Amino acid sequence: MKTQKVTGGGGVQLHVEETGNPQGKPILFIHGFSQCRLCWNKQMNSDLADEFRLVTLDIRGHGLSEKPQDAYGDTQLWADDIQAVITTLGLDHPVLSGWSYGGEIICDYIRHYGGENISGLNFVGAISKLGEPVFPFLSQKFLSLADGFFSNVVEESVVALQKFIRLCVHEEPTIEDFYFTLGYNTIVPPYVRAGLFDRTIENDDILAQINKPTLITHGEDDAIVLLEMGKYHENRISQAQASYYPGSGHATFWENPERFNTEIRSFVNSL
């Protein structure tokens, strides 16, 4: 596993890791709200690495990346982060795989850089809206945790994060998975979590603009981003193909890595 720092939008230092076949087709995995690159371990440490160049980053404010106080409301900054990873690592037309909030980051990238330098997209339990436009596509259980997410009282924040982690999966997580995930969720400052949702955006114009093959991956039992969001993307992206997972929740790639890895391998090889 190789690690490096990449200078993203506004000079923010981003932590990036890569593994796999340096000559393989690149896949850039983009995690979601309050997570980090480690959520992709079942992809990075799989036989996908025999064939593809696999790259993960900690998005701004998360993991080992810098955590500025006020740098989360500008679509240009998010787009610049992804562009910086692509150019610094010399990724040749990567597939962007975005989980949850990662779908919004993909939309930011398309808004400012278009699709010329990518070969395809993978929306994984992804959102493409923020603010009031996204509320109908989020579960009430998730929305009810907002005060805890943004609280500076440690006990309140940790209680919300524990509930959040359980909502991410359909089955009760193992003790090992639960505390592993809780660890990297808790190092995200509350001001970062608040900053991620401190903008309102629709993005229907971007969905209509996407002209690259797009794999929609969504758990049928997603208790955070409702299945309707996946179907919304399927109906609005011209080259979309959908894969819905019965018995899986928000983190399909973690709950059902064999199917996820098989499908993303097939998708990338089809491009």
HELIX and SHEET records of a PDB file:
HELIX    1   1 GLY A    9  GLY A   11  5                                   3    
HELIX    2   2 ARG A   37  TRP A   40  5                                   4    
HELIX    3   3 ASN A   41  MET A   44  1                                   4    
HELIX    4   4 LEU A   48  GLU A   51  1                                   4    
HELIX    5   5 THR A   75  LEU A   89  1                                  15    
HELIX    6   6 TYR A  101  TYR A  113  1                                  13    
HELIX    7   7 GLU A  132  PHE A  137  5                                   6    
HELIX    8   8 GLN A  140  LEU A  143  1                                   4    
HELIX    9   9 ALA A  146  PHE A  149  1                                   4    
HELIX   10  10 VAL A  154  CYS A  168  1                                  15    
HELIX   11  11 ILE A  175  THR A  186  1                                  12    
HELIX   12  12 PRO A  190  LEU A  196  1                                   7    
HELIX   13  13 ASP A  204  GLN A  209  1                                   6    
HELIX   14  14 LEU A  227  ARG A  236  1                                  10    
HELIX   15  15 THR A  252  GLU A  255  1                                   4    
HELIX   16  16 PRO A  257  ASN A  269  1                                  13    
SHEET    1   A 8 LYS A   2  THR A   7  0                                        
SHEET    2   A 8 GLN A  13  GLY A  20 -1                                        
SHEET    3   A 8 ARG A  53  LEU A  57 -1                                        
SHEET    4   A 8 PRO A  26  ILE A  30  1                                        
SHEET    5   A 8 VAL A  95  TRP A  99  1                                        
SHEET    6   A 8 GLY A 120  VAL A 124  1                                        
SHEET    7   A 8 THR A 214  GLY A 219  1                                        
SHEET    8   A 8 ALA A 240  TYR A 245  1                                        
END                                                                             
